[in-house]
Every structure is written in C-alpha cells, then in structure tokens.
C-alpha cells in the first residue's frame, strides 16, 4: 500500500506542468540577438525559434552553420529558471536565464534569454500576453 501511495504521488508531481515551461513552448519571433553587447542578428538567415512539446527545438540557421534542430530543457536554480539549448555548431547553443515580460503597448508576451555573453529577445508568435 505504501508503494502505491509513492507511485501516485510521483505520477501527480510528474503530470503537473510547469507554467514557465508551458509559456516557453511554441514559436517565437526574434526581435534582437546580441553577443557581448554587439548586434549579431545579421548572422542568421531567419528570426524564428520554436520550442516543441517533445523537447525538440528549431533555431535559426546561421551563415556559418546550417544545423537548426536541437534539444532544450528547463531547470530551476535558486528560484530562477534556465533553459539549456543543445545543438551542434549553432551559435545559439548554451544555457540562458529565462525572463518573461508582458508588453502592454503591443499586447505581446516577450521572452529574454540571457547568458554570460548573449542576449536574445523574442515575441510570442500568434499570441498575446493574456493567452
């Protein structure tokens, strides 16, 4: 009986979706990409990032590397959420702090991904911040 309780508790915890992860899922238009405070948006051939339900992601292709398919995972550290993007050879691979903001003027959900040397600012595609 004790094992059944632990199993039910584990399934309950695993089935609860994290609101930060749910907000992240979907497609985002990239508003800006900076590396060491320099604009590097011109190094990419598109401005779209997609985080899929199965932890796959699609990143913009760079002029140096055409690998766009990778994996993503969200971790919580010290009450802050971080995303780790794994993709071979893509300049946007790495660990980023996640920061969501509501743009009340444009009624968009904004996402900032911050690493030690990069800052990516995005807007949620086909959604407003009330969704």
N, C-alpha and C positions, 0 to 999 in steps of 0.2 A: 504493500500500500504506500509506503514511504517513497519507493522508487517511482510510482505512478504520479505522486504529487510533484516530485522534482521534474519529471518529464513534462507534465502540464505547465509548470512554471517556466521551464526552458522554452517550450513552444510559444507560450504567451509573450515572453520577452523577445524572442526572435521574430514573431509576427507583427510586433508593434513597429510601425515605420517611423523613422526619424524625420521630423518636419524640415530640418535643414537639408537632408538628402533629397526629400521629395521636391523641395523648391529648386534644387540643382538640376534635377532630371529634365531633359528636353533640349531644345535648341536655343542658342544664344547668338545674337549678332555682336561682333567685337567692335566696340567703339574706339578703343585705343590699346596699343601694346607698347610698353616702354621697357627698355633694358638699360639699367644704370642711368635712368632718367633721360634716355635718348629714344626718340620715336623709332620703332623698328617695324611698324605696320607695313611699310613698303616691301618688306622681305617676304611677304606672304601673298599667295595668289587668290585668297578669298578671306572673308571675315565672318566665318561661322564655326562655332563649336557645338557639338551635340554630345550630351551625356545620356546614354541609353540605360534602360532598366536592368540589363544584364551586366552592368559594369564595363561595357564596351564604350569607347568614345571615338569621335571623329573630330580631328583637329584640322586647321587649315594647312595646306601644303605650302612649304617654304620653297624659295627659289633654289636652295641647295639640296633639299631632300623631299622626295615625293611621298614619303611614308605618312599616312594620315590616320591610320587605325591603331588604337591603343586601348589601354585599360585604365580605369580610375577606381579609387577607393577613398572613402572619407573616414578620418579618425578624429577623435576628440582628445585634446591635450590641454590641461589647465583651463578648462571651461571654454576653450576656443576650438573651432572646427577647422580642419585642414584637409585638403584634397591632395592625393598623390596621383600624378598622371604618369603612366609608364608607356613610352612609345620610342622605339629605336630611331635615333638620329633626328628626331624632331626637336627643334629649338624650344618648344613649349613644354617639354617633359620636365617634371620636377615636383616639388612639394610647395603648396601655396596655402596661405591663410585665406579662409573664406569670409567675405563680408557682404551681406545683403543690405540694400537700401531701397527705399521707395522714392521714386522720382515723382513728386506730386504734380509738378508742372506738366510733364509728359505722360503721367499716369502709367509708368513702366516700373517693373521690378529690375533693379540694377544689381550686378554682381561684380565685385572687385576680387581678383585673385592676386595675392601679394606674396612674393618670395624674397629671398635676400637680394636678388638683382633684377627681378622683373615685376611689372605691374600690368595686369590685363583687366580692362574694364569692359563689361558686356551689358547688353539689354536683353531681357527675356523676349523671345520671338513669339508672336501671336498670343500675347497675354498681357494683362495689366496687373498692377500690384495687388488688386483686390481678389484675384483668382487664387 
